[in-house]
Amino acid sequence: MVSRSFVVTEPLGLHLRPAGKLCEVSLKYQSRVQMKKGDYMANAKSVLGILAARVQHGDEIEIICDGADEEEALSAVIEFMQESLGDQ
């Protein structure tokens, strides 16, 4: 299992469009990909799960990957998050 924290700097937070793209990226990997915000754990392969976390500007989230390709999955998800929701 590997994980990394990330602070969302996008003013609109994690809304529908980036949630859908995060789901697309996560679905490319065999590993379980989860997103944690506070006590809430979301399946990053589910748009509704991601949206239910209600991630807003300034929130810190943790991406957790577990499985055969966990390192690759984590790298891809973090890269997507940085390009779409963080400092570039």
Residue pairs with C-beta under 8 A, 6 or more apart in sequence:
1 64
1 65
1 66
1 70
2 64
2 65
2 66
2 70
2 71
2 74
3 62
3 63
3 64
3 65
3 74
4 62
4 63
4 74
4 78
5 60
5 61
5 62
5 63
6 60
6 61
6 62
6 63
6 78
6 81
6 82
6 85
6 86
7 58
7 59
7 60
7 61
7 86
8 14
8 55
8 56
8 57
8 58
8 59
8 60
8 61
8 81
8 85
8 86
9 57
9 58
9 85
9 86
9 87
10 18
10 57
10 84
10 85
10 86
11 57
12 57
13 54
13 55
13 56
13 57
13 59
13 85
14 22
14 50
14 51
14 53
14 55
14 56
14 61
14 85
15 51
16 47
16 51
18 84
18 85
19 47
19 50
19 51
20 47
21 80
21 84
22 35
22 44
22 50
22 77
22 80
22 81
22 84
23 44
23 45
23 46
23 47
23 50
25 76
25 77
25 80
26 33
26 44
26 45
26 73
26 77
27 45
28 73
28 76
29 65
29 67
29 69
29 70
29 72
29 73
29 76
30 67
30 68
30 69
31 65
31 66
31 67
31 68
31 69
31 70
31 73
32 43
32 65
32 66
32 67
33 43
33 44
33 45
33 63
33 64
33 65
33 73
33 77
34 41
34 42
34 43
34 44
34 63
34 64
34 65
34 66
35 41
35 42
35 44
35 49
35 50
35 53
35 55
35 61
35 62
35 63
35 64
36 42
36 61
36 62
36 63
36 64
37 53
37 54
37 55
37 59
37 60
37 61
37 62
40 52
40 53
42 49
42 50
42 52
42 53
43 49
43 50
44 50
44 63
44 77
53 61
55 61
63 74
63 77
63 78
63 81
65 71
65 73
65 74
65 77
67 73
82 88
